[in-house]
Amino acid sequence: MSKHEIDFKSVMELEQVAAYLGDLAASLKQGVVCIQKGSDFVVLNAPGLVKVEMEAKEKKDKCKFSLELSWKGEMEAKADSSDLKISSVVPEPVQETPEESKDESEPTEENQDNDGPGDM
């Protein structure tokens, strides 16, 4: 198999980037990704399993998101991606307060309702 390669770097409007990513997603769903630049093109046949490497960074005034997809022959699924989400919605920060200290310091409503046999 001969080597075919297309390199592309550009600064473009966010809407155009989103359109390219949409085209990529649609092509992956079809199992064939064709990248064309001028008269050069590369056709990538995507199997059922794809290795995904993703990195997101934020530093002062610079943000970076990298996505690398690769595949070859037969691969095995290795990681559970069920906790990975990509969204425009910013989640609420998780409060890191131990549940144990809450249970020890104040009675819950459930405990307050059942104080004794005469309470009704």
C-alpha positions as a Markdown table, in Angstrom:
| # | Residue | x | y | z |
|---|---|---|---|---|
| 1 | Met | 0.0 | 0.0 | 0.0 |
| 2 | Ser | 1.5 | 3.3 | -1.0 |
| 3 | Lys | 1.5 | 6.3 | 1.4 |
| 4 | His | -1.0 | 9.1 | 0.8 |
| 5 | Glu | -0.9 | 12.1 | 3.1 |
| 6 | Ile | -2.6 | 15.5 | 3.3 |
| 7 | Asp | -1.5 | 18.1 | 5.8 |
| 8 | Phe | -3.6 | 21.1 | 6.5 |
| 9 | Lys | -3.3 | 24.0 | 8.9 |
| 10 | Ser | -5.4 | 27.2 | 8.8 |
| 11 | Val | -7.0 | 29.9 | 10.9 |
| 12 | Met | -10.8 | 30.0 | 10.1 |
| 13 | Glu | -14.1 | 31.0 | 11.4 |
| 14 | Leu | -15.6 | 28.8 | 14.2 |
| 15 | Glu | -18.6 | 28.1 | 12.0 |
| 16 | Gln | -16.4 | 26.6 | 9.3 |
| 17 | Val | -14.5 | 24.5 | 11.8 |
| 18 | Ala | -17.9 | 23.2 | 13.1 |
| 19 | Ala | -18.9 | 22.4 | 9.5 |
| 20 | Tyr | -15.7 | 20.4 | 8.9 |
| 21 | Leu | -16.2 | 18.5 | 12.1 |
| 22 | Gly | -19.8 | 17.7 | 11.2 |
| 23 | Asp | -18.6 | 16.4 | 7.8 |
| 24 | Leu | -16.0 | 14.3 | 9.6 |
| 25 | Ala | -18.7 | 12.9 | 12.0 |
| 26 | Ala | -21.0 | 12.0 | 9.1 |
| 27 | Ser | -18.2 | 10.4 | 7.1 |
| 28 | Leu | -17.2 | 8.3 | 10.2 |
| 29 | Lys | -20.8 | 7.1 | 10.5 |
| 30 | Gln | -20.6 | 5.9 | 6.9 |
| 31 | Gly | -17.3 | 4.1 | 7.6 |
| 32 | Val | -15.3 | 6.0 | 4.9 |
| 33 | Val | -13.5 | 9.4 | 5.3 |
| 34 | Cys | -12.2 | 11.1 | 2.2 |
| 35 | Ile | -10.0 | 14.1 | 2.8 |
| 36 | Gln | -9.4 | 16.2 | -0.4 |
| 37 | Lys | -7.2 | 19.2 | -0.9 |
| 38 | Gly | -7.1 | 20.4 | -4.5 |
| 39 | Ser | -6.6 | 17.4 | -6.7 |
| 40 | Asp | -5.0 | 15.4 | -3.9 |
| 41 | Phe | -7.1 | 13.1 | -1.7 |
| 42 | Val | -6.8 | 10.4 | 0.9 |
| 43 | Val | -9.5 | 7.8 | 1.5 |
| 44 | Leu | -9.6 | 6.2 | 4.9 |
| 45 | Asn | -11.8 | 3.2 | 5.6 |
| 46 | Ala | -12.8 | 3.3 | 9.2 |
| 47 | Pro | -13.5 | 0.0 | 11.0 |
| 48 | Gly | -15.8 | -0.5 | 14.0 |
| 49 | Leu | -13.2 | 0.3 | 16.6 |
| 50 | Val | -11.2 | 3.5 | 16.6 |
| 51 | Lys | -8.5 | 4.7 | 19.0 |
| 52 | Val | -9.3 | 8.1 | 20.3 |
| 53 | Glu | -6.9 | 10.5 | 21.9 |
| 54 | Met | -8.4 | 13.8 | 23.2 |
| 55 | Glu | -6.7 | 16.7 | 25.1 |
| 56 | Ala | -8.3 | 20.0 | 26.2 |
| 57 | Lys | -6.2 | 22.8 | 27.8 |
| 58 | Glu | -6.8 | 26.3 | 29.0 |
| 59 | Lys | -4.0 | 28.6 | 30.0 |
| 60 | Lys | -4.6 | 32.3 | 30.5 |
| 61 | Asp | -5.7 | 33.6 | 27.1 |
| 62 | Lys | -4.9 | 30.4 | 25.1 |
| 63 | Cys | -7.1 | 27.4 | 24.7 |
| 64 | Lys | -6.2 | 24.2 | 22.8 |
| 65 | Phe | -8.2 | 21.2 | 21.9 |
| 66 | Ser | -6.6 | 18.2 | 20.1 |
| 67 | Leu | -8.3 | 15.2 | 18.7 |
| 68 | Glu | -6.5 | 12.3 | 17.2 |
| 69 | Leu | -8.3 | 9.3 | 15.7 |
| 70 | Ser | -6.3 | 6.2 | 14.5 |
| 71 | Trp | -7.1 | 2.6 | 13.6 |
| 72 | Lys | -5.5 | -0.4 | 12.1 |
| 73 | Gly | -6.5 | -4.0 | 11.4 |
| 74 | Glu | -8.1 | -5.6 | 14.5 |
| 75 | Met | -8.3 | -3.7 | 17.7 |
| 76 | Glu | -9.9 | -4.4 | 21.1 |
| 77 | Ala | -11.9 | -1.9 | 23.0 |
| 78 | Lys | -9.9 | -0.9 | 26.1 |
| 79 | Ala | -11.5 | 2.0 | 28.0 |
| 80 | Asp | -15.0 | 2.8 | 29.1 |
| 81 | Ser | -15.8 | 6.3 | 27.7 |
| 82 | Ser | -19.2 | 6.5 | 29.4 |
| 83 | Asp | -18.0 | 9.3 | 31.7 |
| 84 | Leu | -16.7 | 11.5 | 28.7 |
| 85 | Lys | -19.1 | 14.2 | 27.6 |
| 86 | Ile | -18.7 | 16.9 | 24.9 |
| 87 | Ser | -21.2 | 19.7 | 25.3 |
| 88 | Ser | -21.6 | 23.5 | 25.2 |
| 89 | Val | -23.2 | 23.3 | 28.7 |
| 90 | Val | -20.8 | 24.1 | 31.6 |
| 91 | Pro | -21.5 | 21.8 | 34.5 |
| 92 | Glu | -21.9 | 23.0 | 38.1 |
| 93 | Pro | -18.7 | 22.5 | 40.2 |
| 94 | Val | -18.8 | 19.5 | 42.4 |
| 95 | Gln | -18.6 | 20.4 | 46.1 |
| 96 | Glu | -16.1 | 18.2 | 47.9 |
| 97 | Thr | -17.7 | 18.0 | 51.3 |
| 98 | Pro | -17.5 | 14.6 | 53.1 |
| 99 | Glu | -21.0 | 13.0 | 53.5 |
| 100 | Glu | -19.8 | 11.6 | 56.8 |
| 101 | Ser | -19.5 | 15.0 | 58.5 |
| 102 | Lys | -23.0 | 15.8 | 57.5 |
| 103 | Asp | -24.4 | 12.6 | 59.0 |
| 104 | Glu | -22.6 | 13.2 | 62.3 |
| 105 | Ser | -23.4 | 16.9 | 62.8 |
| 106 | Glu | -27.1 | 17.3 | 62.1 |
| 107 | Pro | -30.0 | 14.9 | 62.2 |
| 108 | Thr | -31.8 | 14.4 | 59.0 |
| 109 | Glu | -35.6 | 15.0 | 58.4 |
| 110 | Glu | -36.1 | 11.3 | 58.5 |
| 111 | Asn | -34.5 | 10.9 | 61.9 |
| 112 | Gln | -36.5 | 14.0 | 63.3 |
| 113 | Asp | -39.8 | 12.6 | 62.2 |
| 114 | Asn | -39.3 | 9.3 | 64.1 |
| 115 | Asp | -38.4 | 10.7 | 67.6 |
| 116 | Gly | -40.8 | 8.5 | 69.6 |
| 117 | Pro | -43.9 | 6.5 | 69.7 |
| 118 | Gly | -46.1 | 9.4 | 70.9 |
| 119 | Asp | -45.4 | 11.7 | 67.9 |
| 120 | Met | -48.3 | 11.7 | 65.5 |
